Amino acid sequence: MSFRLFEGKEHADIYQKYRFDPPDEVKSIILSYLDKKKGKPHVLAVDLGCGTGQNTRVLAPHFQEVVGIDVSEAQLAVARRVPGSPNITYRASPAEDLPFEDGSVDLVTAASAAHWFNADAFLKEAERVLKPRGCIALLGYSTTTCELHCNNGTGDLTEVLTEVWDCLMPYGNKQVEVSNSMLQEILEAIRFPEKERVENIAVKTRLSVCDFLGYVQSFSMYQAYSKADPEAAKTMIQRIQQRFLEMGVSSAEKELEIWQKYFCVLASKPE
Ligand SMILES: C[S@@+](CC[C@H](N)C(=O)[O-])C[C@H]1O[C@@H](n2cnc3c(N)ncnc32)[C@H](O)[C@@H]1O
């Protein structure tokens, strides 16, 4: 079964506009791991649950070919519209049934996405399509460890972020918990003997108040909230704006900094 929470066109547009690219720090960890375990050449990378292609585009300069895979046509349509390199293609397919030959892929990634897959089926497919010594890299961050700051003297705004999560959590599901556990159950289910999780990769991203509000609306939990009670969801966004004002953040253009701790589950297929 696939979770179909990213199907709306409007959601896909919000996603492309407001979600962050995977940070360089995580990209370097993944490429070093691939170099160490498999070595060059880096021919084919497959980015599962690619959404609007943030991670797919980040990988493109490092591979001869990168294929972004997603079940959502709406997300893929937006991904195809974003200028990228000619070595990227996007294909509609579930992560559990991949359109690649056995032993043909150097790297399988999933950025903020693996928690949506059927773990056993997707891992079996990853095992099948990877070349010997090819690698899996599943990256993401736990929403529970994010902090929010402002450099104008107002300082720590994390309590606003906590209020946002408190509001949205009832619209989460088991998959959000899997993500917040840093994919513990997927790590355990990987059958390759060589596997590890790199944790606490600290990343600070600057964004305006406006962009922060867009980022909140990109979450599947917000989309579920908005579907269940559109007025309440809108009111929540207005309430965040009001909270920022109360805390001395005086305009929507003010710059905030979100502090995230990324993790990356890495594994390499035996020879
Ligand atoms: C949170 S988004 C992540 C998008 C992007 N990788 C990023 O870093 O922002 C999760 C994506 O996984 C896709 N997805 C969910 N279940 C899937 C499945 N079983 N197979 C392929 N894609 C799936 C959704 O359609 C969605 O685009």
The ligand as an SDF file (V2000), in Angstrom:
LIG
                    3D

 27 29  0  0  0  0  0  0  0  0999 V2000
    7.9700   14.1450    2.1360 C   0  0  0  0  0  0  0  0  0  0  0  0
    8.0420   13.9030    0.4020 S   0  0  0  0  0  0  0  0  0  0  0  0
    9.7940   13.9900    0.1010 C   0  0  0  0  0  0  0  0  0  0  0  0
   10.1270   14.5910   -1.2170 C   0  0  0  0  0  0  0  0  0  0  0  0
   11.6070   14.8730   -1.4890 C   0  0  0  0  0  0  0  0  0  0  0  0
   12.3900   13.6470   -1.5240 N   0  0  0  0  0  0  0  0  0  0  0  0
   12.2430   15.8560   -0.5200 C   0  0  0  0  0  0  0  0  0  0  0  0
   13.3690   15.6250   -0.0690 O   0  0  0  0  0  0  0  0  0  0  0  0
   11.6420   16.8900   -0.2160 O   0  0  0  0  0  0  0  0  0  0  0  0
    7.7140   12.1770    0.2310 C   0  0  0  0  0  0  0  0  0  0  0  0
    7.4760   11.7320   -1.2090 C   0  0  0  0  0  0  0  0  0  0  0  0
    7.4010   10.3010   -1.2190 O   0  0  0  0  0  0  0  0  0  0  0  0
    6.4330    9.9100   -2.1830 C   0  0  0  0  0  0  0  0  0  0  0  0
    5.9930    8.5390   -1.8690 N   0  0  0  0  0  0  0  0  0  0  0  0
    5.2280    8.1040   -0.8350 C   0  0  0  0  0  0  0  0  0  0  0  0
    5.0750    6.7780   -0.8820 N   0  0  0  0  0  0  0  0  0  0  0  0
    5.7850    6.3430   -1.9600 C   0  0  0  0  0  0  0  0  0  0  0  0
    6.0450    5.0490   -2.5240 C   0  0  0  0  0  0  0  0  0  0  0  0
    5.5500    3.9510   -1.9700 N   0  0  0  0  0  0  0  0  0  0  0  0
    6.8350    4.9760   -3.6260 N   0  0  0  0  0  0  0  0  0  0  0  0
    7.3580    6.0970   -4.1970 C   0  0  0  0  0  0  0  0  0  0  0  0
    7.1410    7.3400   -3.7020 N   0  0  0  0  0  0  0  0  0  0  0  0
    6.3790    7.4640   -2.6020 C   0  0  0  0  0  0  0  0  0  0  0  0
    5.3270   10.9580   -2.0480 C   0  0  0  0  0  0  0  0  0  0  0  0
    4.5170   11.0290   -3.1900 O   0  0  0  0  0  0  0  0  0  0  0  0
    6.1630   12.2200   -1.8150 C   0  0  0  0  0  0  0  0  0  0  0  0
    6.4220   12.8990   -3.0140 O   0  0  0  0  0  0  0  0  0  0  0  0
  1  2  1  0
  2  3  1  0
  2 10  1  0
  3  4  1  0
  4  5  1  0
  5  6  1  0
  5  7  1  0
  7  8  2  0
  7  9  1  0
 10 11  1  0
 11 12  1  0
 11 26  1  0
 12 13  1  0
 13 14  1  0
 13 24  1  0
 14 15  1  0
 14 23  1  0
 15 16  2  0
 16 17  1  0
 17 18  1  0
 17 23  2  0
 18 19  1  0
 18 20  2  0
 20 21  1  0
 21 22  2  0
 22 23  1  0
 24 25  1  0
 24 26  1  0
 26 27  1  0
M  CHG  2   2   1   9  -1
M  END
$$$$
